[in-house]
Amino acid sequence: MLTFDDVTVVYNNVSGQAKTAIDGISLRIRPGEFVTIMGANGSGKTTFARLCNGLIFSTSGSVCVDDVAVRPDDPKAILEIRRRVGMVFQNPDHQFVSTTVEREIAFGLENLGMEREVMRARVAEMLARFDLESARMKAPHQLSGGQKQRLAIASVLVMQPRYLIFDEPAAVLDMRHRRALMQAMLDLFHHASTNTPHTLINITQHPEEALFSNRLIVLHQGKIALDGPPEKLLLQEDPLARFDIRPPVEFSAFIRLKKNKFPLTSVDELFLSPIL
């Protein structure tokens, strides 16, 4: 379980003034959940993500990954947390460190000192699973946008983390590659559900992506503003507007039809009702 207990993060901005990025957050994210995090720029989304694997540390309160506390004075614990919590960043190029696709996938395993035969088997599995076998000797910068995202996910997943955090990975992708990325997330989510479940956290600016998950958390000024099932929260047009979030098109249509007294009880009926 990923646990935040009254977590606050304060840092000095470029002007030297103290700024609160996370303000007293408490929450539990359980194994096997698929959570979407949304909020306007500056709401604390990226700070939240980086707290989860020890890239930054809380000013007060505590963050725990399962039974391990995220603390700057315990290097062994931080190493274990980063093995359990994998992150895929907005721009894959920023996380690539190796000269070939194959070596990029192997990089984290080498740092763990994994046996060579086990490492080869895991790398081969990731190359096949993410359709990268033909590109195994290419440099990462030579790949297409979609291939880069697949490589970024493969490089994280090869470490067999329990938690996978995607920090706005679709921001640099076109619609086709965004859909492919969401399908990859769903595949990971459903594939893992029969074994040790992955916990997926997707940070995004696209409300339609929230519908792939089973929980939506909206951050506002470093606090949790909304937390619940996305299919219910995305019908709350006025609260969402305060947090600079627009519902997906079909949800907006449903809201307007309901306001005009059309006899609909769910968004699904938009595609079934004879009144349309």
C-alpha positions as CSV (number, residue, x, y, z in Angstrom):
1,M,0.0,0.0,0.0
2,L,1.1,3.5,-0.8
3,T,0.5,5.7,2.3
4,F,0.5,9.5,2.8
5,D,0.0,10.7,6.3
6,D,-0.4,14.5,6.7
7,V,2.2,15.1,4.1
8,T,3.4,18.7,3.4
9,V,6.1,19.9,1.0
10,V,7.4,23.4,1.2
11,Y,10.3,24.8,-1.0
12,N,11.7,28.1,-2.0
13,N,10.8,29.4,-5.4
14,V,13.2,31.3,-7.7
15,S,12.4,34.5,-5.8
16,G,13.5,32.8,-2.5
17,Q,9.9,32.8,-1.2
18,A,8.5,29.7,0.5
19,K,5.9,27.9,-1.6
20,T,3.7,25.0,-0.4
21,A,3.5,22.4,-3.2
22,I,1.7,19.7,-1.1
23,D,-0.5,20.8,1.8
24,G,-1.4,18.2,4.4
25,I,-2.3,15.3,2.2
26,S,-3.4,12.0,3.7
27,L,-4.5,9.0,1.5
28,R,-4.1,5.3,0.9
29,I,-3.6,3.8,-2.6
30,R,-4.1,0.0,-2.3
31,P,-2.4,-2.8,-4.3
32,G,-4.2,-3.4,-7.6
33,E,-5.8,0.1,-7.9
34,F,-5.6,2.1,-11.1
35,V,-5.6,5.8,-10.0
36,T,-5.8,8.9,-12.2
37,I,-4.3,12.2,-10.7
38,M,-5.6,15.4,-12.3
39,G,-5.4,19.1,-11.5
40,A,-4.3,22.4,-13.0
41,N,-0.7,23.4,-13.4
42,G,0.9,24.0,-10.1
43,S,-1.7,21.8,-8.2
44,G,1.0,19.5,-6.9
45,K,0.7,16.5,-9.3
46,T,4.4,16.1,-10.2
47,T,5.4,16.7,-6.6
48,F,3.0,14.0,-5.5
49,A,4.6,11.6,-8.0
50,R,8.2,12.3,-6.9
51,L,7.3,11.8,-3.3
52,C,6.3,8.3,-4.1
53,N,9.7,7.1,-5.0
54,G,12.0,9.3,-3.1
55,L,13.0,11.8,-5.8
56,I,12.0,14.4,-3.3
57,F,11.1,14.2,0.4
58,S,8.3,15.7,2.5
59,T,8.9,18.7,4.7
60,S,6.5,17.1,7.3
61,G,4.4,14.1,7.6
62,S,5.3,10.6,6.3
63,V,5.2,8.7,3.0
64,C,5.4,4.9,3.1
65,V,5.7,2.3,0.3
66,D,4.3,-0.9,1.8
67,D,6.3,-1.2,5.0
68,V,9.2,1.1,3.9
69,A,9.3,4.8,4.9
70,V,10.5,7.3,2.3
71,R,13.3,9.0,4.2
72,P,16.4,10.9,3.0
73,D,18.7,9.4,5.8
74,D,18.2,5.8,4.7
75,P,19.9,5.1,1.4
76,K,19.1,1.4,1.5
77,A,15.4,2.1,2.0
78,I,15.4,4.6,-0.9
79,L,17.1,2.0,-3.2
80,E,14.3,-0.5,-2.3
81,I,11.6,2.0,-2.8
82,R,12.9,2.9,-6.3
83,R,12.8,-0.8,-7.1
84,R,9.2,-1.1,-6.0
85,V,8.0,2.2,-7.5
86,G,8.8,2.7,-11.2
87,M,8.2,6.1,-13.0
88,V,7.6,6.9,-16.7
89,F,8.2,10.6,-17.3
90,Q,6.5,13.0,-19.8
91,N,9.4,13.0,-22.2
92,P,11.1,9.5,-22.6
93,D,14.3,11.1,-23.9
94,H,14.9,12.5,-20.4
95,Q,15.1,9.1,-18.8
96,F,17.3,7.3,-21.4
97,V,20.9,6.7,-20.4
98,S,22.2,4.0,-22.7
99,T,23.4,3.7,-26.3
100,T,21.0,0.9,-27.4
101,V,17.5,-0.2,-26.7
102,E,18.7,-3.6,-25.3
103,R,21.2,-1.9,-22.9
104,E,18.5,0.6,-21.9
105,I,16.2,-2.1,-20.7
106,A,19.1,-3.9,-19.0
107,F,20.4,-0.8,-17.2
108,G,18.4,-1.0,-14.0
109,L,19.0,-4.7,-13.7
110,E,22.7,-4.1,-14.0
111,N,22.6,-1.6,-11.1
112,L,20.8,-4.2,-9.0
113,G,23.7,-6.7,-9.7
114,M,21.3,-9.2,-11.2
115,E,22.7,-12.5,-12.5
116,R,23.5,-12.3,-16.2
117,E,21.3,-15.2,-17.3
118,V,18.3,-13.9,-15.4
119,M,18.9,-10.4,-16.8
120,R,19.1,-11.7,-20.4
121,A,15.8,-13.5,-19.9
122,R,14.0,-10.5,-18.6
123,V,15.4,-8.2,-21.3
124,A,14.3,-10.7,-24.0
125,E,10.8,-10.9,-22.4
126,M,10.5,-7.0,-22.5
127,L,11.8,-6.8,-26.1
128,A,9.1,-9.3,-27.2
129,R,6.3,-7.9,-25.1
130,F,6.7,-4.3,-26.3
131,D,7.5,-5.2,-29.9
132,L,11.1,-3.9,-29.8
133,E,13.0,-6.9,-30.9
134,S,13.8,-5.4,-34.4
135,A,15.0,-2.2,-32.7
136,R,17.2,-3.9,-30.0
137,M,20.5,-2.5,-31.4
138,K,19.2,0.9,-32.3
139,A,19.9,4.0,-30.2
140,P,16.9,5.2,-28.3
141,H,16.9,8.6,-30.0
142,Q,16.4,6.8,-33.4
143,L,13.1,5.4,-32.3
144,S,9.6,6.8,-33.2
145,G,7.6,8.5,-30.5
146,G,5.5,5.4,-29.8
147,Q,8.6,3.2,-29.7
148,K,10.2,5.5,-27.2
149,Q,7.2,5.3,-24.9
150,R,7.2,1.6,-25.2
151,L,10.9,1.5,-24.4
152,A,10.4,3.8,-21.4
153,I,7.7,1.5,-20.0
154,A,9.8,-1.7,-20.7
155,S,12.8,-0.2,-18.9
156,V,10.7,0.4,-15.8
157,L,8.6,-2.8,-16.0
158,V,11.7,-5.0,-16.3
159,M,12.5,-4.1,-12.7
160,Q,9.2,-5.8,-11.7
161,P,7.9,-2.8,-9.7
162,R,4.8,-3.1,-7.6
163,Y,3.8,0.5,-8.4
164,L,3.9,2.2,-11.8
165,I,3.6,6.0,-12.0
166,F,3.1,7.7,-15.4
167,D,3.8,11.4,-15.1
168,E,1.9,12.9,-18.1
169,P,3.4,10.5,-20.6
170,A,0.8,11.3,-23.2
171,A,1.6,15.1,-23.3
172,V,4.0,14.7,-26.2
173,L,2.0,12.1,-28.2
174,D,-0.6,12.5,-30.9
175,M,-4.1,10.9,-30.5
176,R,-3.1,7.6,-32.1
177,H,-0.1,7.1,-29.8
178,R,-2.1,8.3,-26.8
179,R,-4.6,5.6,-27.4
180,A,-1.9,3.0,-27.8
181,L,-0.3,4.2,-24.5
182,M,-3.6,3.9,-22.6
183,Q,-4.1,0.4,-24.1
184,A,-0.6,-0.5,-22.8
185,M,-1.6,0.7,-19.3
186,L,-4.8,-1.4,-19.4
187,D,-2.8,-4.4,-20.6
188,L,-0.4,-4.0,-17.7
189,F,-3.3,-3.5,-15.2
190,H,-5.3,-6.6,-16.4
191,H,-2.2,-8.7,-17.0
192,A,-1.0,-8.2,-13.5
193,S,-4.4,-8.8,-11.8
194,T,-4.0,-12.6,-12.1
195,N,-0.6,-12.4,-10.3
196,T,0.9,-9.9,-7.9
197,P,-1.2,-6.8,-8.9
198,H,0.5,-3.7,-10.2
199,T,-0.8,-0.4,-8.8
200,L,-1.0,2.1,-11.6
201,I,-1.0,5.9,-11.1
202,N,-1.6,8.0,-14.2
203,I,-1.0,11.8,-14.0
204,T,-2.7,13.5,-16.9
205,Q,-4.4,16.7,-18.2
206,H,-6.8,14.6,-20.3
207,P,-10.1,13.8,-18.4
208,E,-11.0,11.1,-20.9
209,E,-8.0,9.1,-19.7
210,A,-9.5,9.0,-16.2
211,L,-12.3,6.7,-17.5
212,F,-9.7,3.9,-17.9
213,S,-9.0,3.9,-14.2
214,N,-11.1,3.0,-11.2
215,R,-10.3,6.0,-9.0
216,L,-9.8,9.7,-9.8
217,I,-8.0,12.1,-7.4
218,V,-8.1,15.9,-8.2
219,L,-5.5,18.1,-6.6
220,H,-5.9,21.8,-6.1
221,Q,-3.3,24.0,-4.5
222,G,-1.6,21.0,-3.0
223,K,-4.7,19.6,-1.4
224,I,-7.1,16.7,-2.4
225,A,-10.2,18.4,-3.8
226,L,-12.0,15.4,-5.1
227,D,-11.5,11.6,-4.7
228,G,-13.8,9.0,-6.0
229,P,-15.0,6.9,-9.0
230,P,-14.2,8.9,-12.3
231,E,-17.6,8.1,-13.8
232,K,-19.2,10.0,-10.9
233,L,-16.8,12.8,-10.4
234,L,-16.7,13.7,-14.1
235,L,-20.4,14.5,-13.9
236,Q,-19.8,17.2,-11.4
237,E,-19.4,20.0,-13.9
238,D,-19.3,23.0,-11.5
239,P,-16.7,21.6,-9.1
240,L,-14.5,20.5,-12.1
241,A,-14.7,24.0,-13.6
242,R,-13.3,25.4,-10.4
243,F,-10.2,23.2,-10.8
244,D,-9.9,24.0,-14.6
245,I,-11.0,20.5,-15.7
246,R,-13.5,20.0,-18.5
247,P,-15.5,16.7,-18.5
248,P,-15.2,14.5,-21.6
249,V,-17.5,15.4,-24.4
250,E,-20.0,12.6,-23.7
251,F,-20.2,13.7,-20.1
252,S,-20.8,17.3,-21.0
253,A,-23.6,16.2,-23.4
254,F,-25.2,14.1,-20.7
255,I,-25.1,17.0,-18.2
256,R,-26.7,19.4,-20.7
257,L,-29.4,16.9,-21.7
258,K,-30.2,16.3,-18.0
259,K,-30.5,20.0,-17.4
260,N,-33.0,20.1,-20.3
261,K,-35.1,17.3,-18.7
262,F,-34.2,14.5,-21.1
263,P,-35.0,11.2,-19.4
264,L,-31.5,9.8,-19.1
265,T,-30.1,8.0,-16.0
266,S,-26.5,7.3,-17.2
267,V,-24.0,8.4,-19.8
268,D,-24.2,5.0,-21.5
269,E,-27.8,5.8,-22.5
270,L,-26.5,8.6,-24.8
271,F,-25.6,5.8,-27.3
272,L,-28.8,3.8,-26.8
273,S,-31.6,6.2,-26.3
274,P,-34.2,6.6,-29.1
275,I,-34.6,10.3,-28.2
276,L,-31.4,11.1,-29.9
